[in-house]
Amino acid sequence: MTLPTTSPAERSVPPVRVLLLDDEPLNLLLRTAILHQHGYHCIPTATIDEATERFNEIDIAVLDYHLGAGEFGTEAALLLRRQRPHVPIIILSATMEHYFGGVEDLHLLKGYSSVEDLLVALNSLGARRRGQSAVVDSRDFFYARLSLSIGTDVLVQIFDQYGTWQFCNEAAAELLLRPRDWFPGHNPFDEMPTILRDWREVIHTVAVTRETFIDRTSRGILQNHINGETPQPWSVLAFPITLHDGRSGVVLTARILPPQKIPSPFIPF
């Protein structure tokens, strides 16, 4: 992930003031040091009471969810939203079991979301004019974590049932000769019809029926013969996913098969 950069003009403005709430002293120390290194002014707090006393001094809040002693970061988020409704809020959590009530602008999963994720989120929020509402679209964080778990050597694309890209990882974007942020909202069947030929129906079927398909042939899926090379067999897996907005979608993964491991052509689950 590319870290955000700032122009000389941006560096001349006062640093963004970030409230950090975490009951673990080491977490506060490390997070404060990292954010300070990247130009942020941090206000570390260990309790909700400490945090509420500093609400009027901040531009963004980064709140840990589990605070111990029966307290939760979402309680502080609710108080902050009532007192200063336009201050962006980031919740850090180690679990996805709790579904937050909507007062936070962004939820990052500790252990999966990296320091770079937090810095990119802060940069996106801080770039908005202070005093106005700011919300970060977190879908890229969500899909990037899924792509990372699959592996960086695998081409990963995520579509809705109509074949519109929701996400494309670096490996697939490089092969398709587009920057990664170009893909969301574009449809390959309209703009690159020869690349994903034969897969429109498969993507739609997987999204609707929630079935899974495997294809291990050299047909129409990100072929390297688009660059004039000899086609190689791919192992392609299409499986259903619930998208960030609740719709049904499809994850399409692909990797080149070694010549000695070419199995039978098409296997539906």
C-alpha positions as semicolon CSV with decimal commas, in nm:
position;residue;x (nm);y (nm);z (nm)
1;M;0,000;0,000;0,000
2;T;0,134;0,346;-0,089
3;L;0,149;0,582;0,206
4;P;-0,009;0,927;0,167
5;T;0,218;1,217;0,079
6;T;0,172;1,586;0,152
7;S;0,258;1,892;-0,052
8;P;0,457;2,189;0,089
9;A;0,132;2,386;0,111
10;E;-0,030;2,110;0,313
11;R;0,271;2,089;0,544
12;S;0,239;2,460;0,625
13;V;-0,101;2,416;0,794
14;P;-0,126;2,318;1,163
15;P;-0,096;1,943;1,225
16;V;-0,414;1,739;1,250
17;R;-0,497;1,676;1,616
18;V;-0,576;1,307;1,680
19;L;-0,738;1,182;1,999
20;L;-0,613;0,832;2,086
21;L;-0,816;0,627;2,334
22;D;-0,673;0,294;2,451
23;D;-0,640;0,141;2,798
24;E;-0,313;-0,031;2,701
25;P;-0,018;0,207;2,772
26;L;0,211;0,035;2,521
27;N;-0,045;0,068;2,243
28;L;-0,084;0,438;2,321
29;L;0,292;0,491;2,325
30;L;0,353;0,312;1,995
31;R;0,058;0,467;1,815
32;T;0,150;0,814;1,938
33;A;0,511;0,772;1,823
34;I;0,412;0,646;1,477
35;L;0,153;0,917;1,415
36;H;0,384;1,189;1,547
37;Q;0,649;1,067;1,302
38;H;0,398;1,123;1,020
39;G;0,312;1,477;1,126
40;Y;0,008;1,428;1,350
41;H;-0,039;1,590;1,692
42;C;-0,160;1,314;1,924
43;I;-0,363;1,345;2,243
44;P;-0,336;1,005;2,419
45;T;-0,604;0,908;2,672
46;A;-0,668;0,587;2,866
47;T;-1,030;0,628;2,981
48;I;-1,355;0,765;2,847
49;D;-1,350;1,039;3,111
50;E;-1,004;1,151;3,000
51;A;-1,113;1,145;2,637
52;T;-1,428;1,351;2,690
53;E;-1,224;1,626;2,859
54;R;-1,025;1,667;2,536
55;F;-1,310;1,655;2,282
56;N;-1,289;2,027;2,206
57;E;-0,917;2,002;2,120
58;I;-0,930;1,741;1,842
59;D;-0,984;1,703;1,469
60;I;-1,012;1,321;1,451
61;A;-1,069;1,046;1,711
62;V;-0,910;0,698;1,702
63;L;-1,085;0,487;1,965
64;D;-1,006;0,134;2,076
65;Y;-1,321;-0,075;2,110
66;H;-1,233;-0,292;2,415
67;L;-1,122;-0,062;2,697
68;G;-1,154;-0,297;2,994
69;A;-1,353;-0,236;3,313
70;G;-1,673;-0,277;3,112
71;E;-1,605;0,028;2,894
72;F;-1,608;0,041;2,515
73;G;-1,482;0,290;2,260
74;T;-1,827;0,312;2,104
75;E;-1,949;0,479;2,425
76;A;-1,692;0,754;2,375
77;A;-1,786;0,770;2,006
78;L;-2,150;0,831;2,092
79;L;-2,059;1,108;2,339
80;L;-1,827;1,269;2,083
81;R;-2,088;1,251;1,809
82;R;-2,340;1,427;2,034
83;Q;-2,096;1,697;2,141
84;R;-1,913;1,752;1,812
85;P;-2,107;1,571;1,538
86;H;-1,866;1,655;1,256
87;V;-1,548;1,511;1,408
88;P;-1,451;1,191;1,218
89;I;-1,422;0,876;1,429
90;I;-1,217;0,561;1,368
91;I;-1,291;0,252;1,578
92;L;-1,014;-0,007;1,627
93;S;-1,134;-0,355;1,723
94;A;-0,987;-0,702;1,756
95;T;-1,315;-0,871;1,671
96;M;-1,586;-0,856;1,406
97;E;-1,845;-1,011;1,639
98;H;-1,986;-0,675;1,741
99;Y;-2,178;-0,478;1,482
100;F;-2,131;-0,111;1,557
101;G;-2,422;0,127;1,575
102;G;-2,318;0,360;1,297
103;V;-2,166;0,653;1,489
104;E;-1,816;0,574;1,365
105;D;-1,692;0,672;1,021
106;L;-1,453;0,380;0,982
107;H;-1,389;0,046;1,151
108;L;-1,041;-0,106;1,130
109;L;-0,976;-0,462;1,245
110;K;-0,668;-0,488;1,466
111;G;-0,433;-0,764;1,359
112;Y;-0,548;-0,737;0,997
113;S;-0,557;-0,364;0,932
114;S;-0,200;-0,237;0,919
115;V;-0,037;0,085;1,035
116;E;-0,052;0,194;0,671
117;D;-0,429;0,146;0,675
118;L;-0,461;0,377;0,974
119;L;-0,235;0,639;0,816
120;V;-0,430;0,630;0,488
121;A;-0,757;0,661;0,681
122;L;-0,628;0,956;0,883
123;N;-0,499;1,123;0,569
124;S;-0,836;1,083;0,397
125;L;-1,025;1,219;0,696
126;G;-0,779;1,497;0,769
127;A;-0,788;1,616;0,409
128;R;-1,149;1,723;0,452
129;R;-1,219;2,073;0,573
130;R;-1,228;2,073;0,952
131;G;-1,571;2,128;1,098
132;Q;-1,749;1,950;0,816
133;S;-1,878;1,596;0,805
134;A;-1,626;1,343;0,676
135;V;-1,679;0,973;0,606
136;V;-1,421;0,731;0,471
137;D;-1,539;0,464;0,231
138;S;-1,396;0,154;0,396
139;R;-1,470;-0,099;0,121
140;D;-1,109;-0,106;0,002
141;F;-0,990;-0,193;0,352
142;F;-1,247;-0,472;0,368
143;Y;-1,160;-0,624;0,031
144;A;-0,785;-0,571;0,069
145;R;-0,784;-0,785;0,384
146;L;-0,961;-1,063;0,194
147;S;-0,713;-1,036;-0,094
148;L;-0,419;-1,044;0,149
149;S;-0,546;-1,366;0,307
150;I;-0,570;-1,531;-0,036
151;G;-0,211;-1,443;-0,125
152;T;-0,017;-1,182;-0,317
153;D;0,076;-1,431;-0,590
154;V;-0,291;-1,485;-0,681
155;L;-0,494;-1,257;-0,906
156;V;-0,799;-1,142;-0,709
157;Q;-1,101;-0,961;-0,849
158;I;-1,436;-0,897;-0,682
159;F;-1,754;-0,832;-0,882
160;D;-2,121;-0,770;-0,822
161;Q;-2,369;-1,003;-0,994
162;Y;-2,363;-0,788;-1,309
163;G;-1,986;-0,817;-1,343
164;T;-1,902;-0,467;-1,223
165;W;-1,568;-0,452;-1,047
166;Q;-1,576;-0,382;-0,674
167;F;-1,207;-0,456;-0,617
168;C;-0,894;-0,564;-0,805
169;N;-0,564;-0,649;-0,637
170;E;-0,223;-0,530;-0,755
171;A;-0,139;-0,856;-0,938
172;A;-0,456;-0,846;-1,149
173;A;-0,431;-0,471;-1,209
174;E;-0,074;-0,507;-1,333
175;L;-0,173;-0,776;-1,581
176;L;-0,465;-0,566;-1,703
177;L;-0,242;-0,259;-1,743
178;R;-0,457;-0,028;-1,531
179;P;-0,399;0,140;-1,193
180;R;-0,577;-0,051;-0,918
181;D;-0,808;0,236;-0,825
182;W;-0,940;0,248;-1,182
183;F;-1,138;-0,077;-1,153
184;P;-1,421;-0,013;-0,900
185;G;-1,732;0,083;-1,096
186;H;-1,608;-0,036;-1,437
187;N;-1,746;-0,342;-1,613
188;P;-1,502;-0,570;-1,800
189;F;-1,771;-0,709;-2,030
190;D;-1,826;-0,358;-2,164
191;E;-1,467;-0,231;-2,160
192;M;-1,251;-0,544;-2,194
193;P;-1,479;-0,802;-2,358
194;T;-1,198;-1,031;-2,479
195;I;-1,026;-1,060;-2,141
196;L;-1,309;-1,218;-1,940
197;R;-1,500;-1,375;-2,225
198;D;-1,717;-1,672;-2,122
199;W;-1,728;-1,555;-1,759
200;R;-2,027;-1,318;-1,756
201;E;-2,271;-1,606;-1,705
202;V;-2,049;-1,779;-1,448
203;I;-2,017;-1,464;-1,236
204;H;-2,391;-1,402;-1,249
205;T;-2,472;-1,766;-1,166
206;V;-2,233;-1,780;-0,871
207;A;-2,373;-1,454;-0,731
208;V;-2,735;-1,565;-0,767
209;T;-2,713;-1,936;-0,676
210;R;-2,425;-1,899;-0,424
211;E;-2,255;-2,196;-0,586
212;T;-1,879;-2,222;-0,643
213;F;-1,698;-2,298;-0,970
214;I;-1,345;-2,403;-1,055
215;D;-1,198;-2,383;-1,403
216;R;-0,855;-2,520;-1,490
217;T;-0,818;-2,451;-1,861
218;S;-0,675;-2,176;-2,077
219;R;-1,009;-2,022;-2,169
220;G;-1,082;-1,653;-2,147
221;I;-0,961;-1,555;-1,801
222;L;-0,683;-1,297;-1,782
223;Q;-0,485;-1,479;-2,048
224;N;-0,125;-1,376;-2,086
225;H;-0,173;-1,417;-2,461
226;I;-0,334;-1,073;-2,447
227;N;0,029;-0,960;-2,464
228;G;0,100;-1,185;-2,761
229;E;0,228;-1,478;-2,555
230;T;0,127;-1,842;-2,572
231;P;-0,180;-1,914;-2,351
232;Q;-0,108;-2,093;-2,025
233;P;-0,359;-2,286;-1,812
234;W;-0,502;-2,106;-1,512
235;S;-0,656;-2,240;-1,194
236;V;-0,959;-2,014;-1,152
237;L;-1,192;-2,020;-0,852
238;A;-1,518;-1,823;-0,843
239;F;-1,697;-1,822;-0,510
240;P;-1,981;-1,613;-0,363
241;I;-1,936;-1,327;-0,118
242;T;-2,163;-1,077;0,053
243;L;-2,045;-0,735;-0,060
244;H;-1,982;-0,437;0,166
245;D;-2,335;-0,307;0,098
246;G;-2,513;-0,640;0,155
247;R;-2,554;-0,737;-0,211
248;S;-2,443;-1,072;-0,347
249;G;-2,111;-1,072;-0,525
250;V;-1,832;-1,297;-0,652
251;V;-1,464;-1,334;-0,573
252;L;-1,270;-1,446;-0,881
253;T;-0,918;-1,573;-0,812
254;A;-0,667;-1,701;-1,064
255;R;-0,312;-1,832;-1,078
256;I;-0,107;-2,003;-1,348
257;L;-0,089;-2,380;-1,317
258;P;0,248;-2,556;-1,347
259;P;0,249;-2,764;-1,672
260;Q;0,273;-3,096;-1,486
261;K;-0,034;-3,025;-1,276
262;I;-0,298;-2,958;-1,539
263;P;-0,616;-3,139;-1,422
264;S;-0,953;-3,188;-1,584
265;P;-1,115;-2,883;-1,747
266;F;-1,416;-2,778;-1,541
267;I;-1,532;-2,878;-1,196
268;P;-1,848;-2,731;-1,036
269;F;-1,896;-2,759;-0,658
